[in-house]
Amino acid sequence: MALDSKVPQGPIADKWTNYKNHIDLVNPANKRNIDVIVVGTGLAGGSAAATLAELGYNVKAFAYQDSPRRAHSIAAQGGINAAKNYQGDGDSTYRLFYDTVKGGDYRAREANVYRLAEVSANIIDQCVAQGVPFARDYGGLLDNRSFGGVLVSRTFYAKGQTGQQLLLGAYSAMNRQIGRGKIKMYNRHEMMDVVLVDGKARGIITRNLVTGEVERHSAHAVVIASGGYGNVFFLSTNAMGSNVSASWKIHKKGAYFANPCYTQIHPTCIPVSGDHQSKLTLMSESLRNDGRIWVPAKLEDAQAIREGKKKPTDLSEAERDYYLERRYPAFGNLVPRDVASRAAKERCDAGFGVNATGEAVYLDFADAIKRYGREQALIHGDNNPTAEKIDKLGKELVKAKYGNLFQMYDKIVDEDPYNTPMMIYPAVHYTMGGTWVDYNLMTTIPGCYCIGEANFSDHGANRLGASALMQGLADGYFVLPYTIGDYLSDDIRTGAIPTDSPEFEEAEKSVKDQINFFVNNKGTKSVDHFHKRLGKIMWNKVGMARNAQGLTEAMSEIKALREEFWKDVKVPGSADTYNEELAKAGRVADFLELGELFAKDALVREESCGGHFREESAETEGPQKGEAKRNDADFAFVSAWEYTGEPGDAVLHKEQLEFNDIELKTRSYK
Amino acid sequence: MDMNLKLKIWRQSGANDEGKMVDYSLADVSPDMSFLEMLDVLNEQILNEGGEPVAFDHDCREGICGMCSLYINGEAHGPDRGITTCQLHMRKFKDGDTIYIEPFRAKAFPVIKDLVVDRTAFDRIQHQGGFISVNTSGNTQDANSLPISKHAADEAMDAATCIGCGACVATCKNSSAMLFVGAKVSQYALLPQGQVEASDRVKNMVAQMDLEGFGNCTNTGACEVECPKGISLDNIARMNREFFKANI
């Protein structure tokens, strides 16, 4: 099937407006006869479910957690971008569009990104109307901060808990509709498969995670909003339950999977401490507004610190290497995430790492504390403050800005970051790749939509900070509710979709067969055992730097591991009760397939772009020496993979990316 | 220094089972492990011995989703302050300790299995008024056309930071949910956007809270102490004020 992105004609600034003016609408009476399923209730799914219900559709929403309020969007800390230009620093829709396309290393679809920038301001208006308590300044107006890869302050925030507040906003909008009976909420339910009738998505099969019951649910359209697949690495900043299964099930039924290798490795996470580790914790990128990143300048100092013979505070300024400020003077500590992560890895690989494992760099607030302390003393009328007073006032201000993050760090690492620099290291955080969608956010299965992190569309090969929340809410509040109506306008006479058709019968049977296989398999190794091994292969060979040999090895190792899993996995308990191991087994089975496609995608993309760094494709000379080398002549396309039976045999379809409104340039942050 | 621990854990196969405490021993526990990672290791051990792992709720493991619970040595979220169970680290315990692990207990939080409880009563309270009735349009007024004092915005944020974990209910001798409900009522009461529906909101949410079987507040203050997010008792006072105002 040829890919059709369905991008409307006309100038980029008019596309979305013209599109909305010409789509088919469904009248309010008919909406009452149309059902929509939404899988996942994070920012994208929650906002979509609420908005569709407000419009009058009958919505069924599904979450594996015990409440929609627990979706992992809640963990986003730093903020949400919007082109409001409240700071008067030159921001505009075009600039947000430009920054996002450039930040994504020119691998995103222009029209989608422009629309995202266009609706960004509406998101802030909507959230404030809902009662989201964004940070404000003393005049009562909204405050902004800066994030990596941009030169304006356009990030709105609610302390270090912006994702929580935005999710609770979407959750509150859902609650209003649940109370009215327009959303039927299914907590602790996992989507096991999608059901196609006459080639259209017409329902899903779910498993009730409490009772084990396998259920059929029908609808006129299915929306997948199940988030990213970072847990394919086992260790990531994702929640323990975050999984690829909903996206993978639709992939196996015909939805193309795009750019699986585009993964964001976030530079500021708490380093790994041992083999028992179950997940990694992010420290918000907002910390890079005030923290300075460094390693010792001399190898012997790094070694002394690793052995506990020296402390970071023992090193003078001259003995420190603020490597981001040195390499990227224009952006300094606020370079985009992919650049910051690779630079940390480069220093640690060269032997300058500062914790016992050698995989950590410092994030230091000493200068910020001094700067803020002096400023606060002046505000308090003290023109000649003592060093102690500066220190005290500075720490108070840093606490007001980042208190919850500092507390989180202290609890995990058992060190006080007010007095000694934090240690950080990159960790898997976000997946830019995902289900391929057209301009309407529809997958290659008619009637099956994919929104939020689960789709591929807006961030190209690298996502800028504070853009995930923006995209999730843009898709759910302001894009999907229009585009899905255009599709559903053909369904006003269809009537309820029956669930007793052979298609539902067959889908339910295959789900039950897999469940029964797991609980009856006489294996010897736990699900986690396989998941951890998959994670090691992914991190070592498909991680921050990749090469053809490693990727080829990874593909065959993952395939072999998958075969071993199906022979030797051990799932205790029964199918008809609460059984966490059984739920995990299904998710890891899908990760074991995705992992191979992921490596294949990285192998085929013989260029470096954004979060995807191929060692064979780096600049060898000039001022950009050592930096990633993109190849626009051969690789300015989206890789959309079609499932054909085995992940390694997936067929590649290319969506050529056209850049009419932005000139392709080498991405320099020097 | 690795530790050897004795664990006494509540096991209950389902809502209708009676349940009982079961003893386990766990060796070589690293002080750097989180409490839930310690349970992961225990479950791996139980699995290898042919048993059924202990069921417990957890998801984000960074203290924000509110999914994890557990009553540890008689305290909701364990002995440390200002954190959830997933942020509790084993360095808070010592070699040879016996640790008692139970589910959050309240009439309105029935046990699903082992340490997993059903907290959907919280959601049902929110359905009755935990929102501002504004449709998604993209044409609501500009966000800066309504200045809100920094003080009020900060206080609303402090209330809104509740993660809905239920520690307040579990720790309260009356199993009261007033801190949870008070936090949501306060967030909106402090903001101009919340005024229009203030009266209906507080009445409806309180009515649902009573219907779910949560007890009343007798100002013990244990909820505030055990709350991982430091939600203040002031929120209960504010809810009472709103409630009286609505009923005059």
Interface residues (C-beta under 8 A of the other chain):
Chain A: S47 A50 T51 E54 Q65 D66 S67 P68 R69 R70 A71 H72 I74 A75 K84 Y86 V119 N122 I124 D125 Q126 C127 V128 A129 Q130 G131 P133 F134 A135 R136 D137 Y138 G139 G140 L141 L142 A158 K159 Q161 Q164 Q165 L168 Y171 S172 A173 N175 R176 I178 G179 M185 N187 V210 T237 A239 M240 G241 S273 G274 H276 Q277 S278 K279 T281 L282 Q407 M408 K411 I412 D414 Y477 F478 P481 S526 D528 K570 P572 G573 T577 Y578 E580 E581
Chain B: S13 G14 S30 D32 M33 S34 L36 E37 D40 V41 E44 L47 N48 G50 G51 E52 P53 A55 D57 H58 D59 C60 R61 E62 G63 I64 C65 G66 M67 D80 G82 I83 Q87 H89 R91 I112 K113 V116 D118 R119 T120 F122 D123 Q126 H127 Q128 G130 F131 I132 S133 V134 N135 T136 S137 G138 N139 T140 Q141 D142 A143 N144 L146 P147 I148 S149 K150 A153 D154 A156 M157 A160 T161 I163 G164 Q187 Y188 L191 Q193 G194
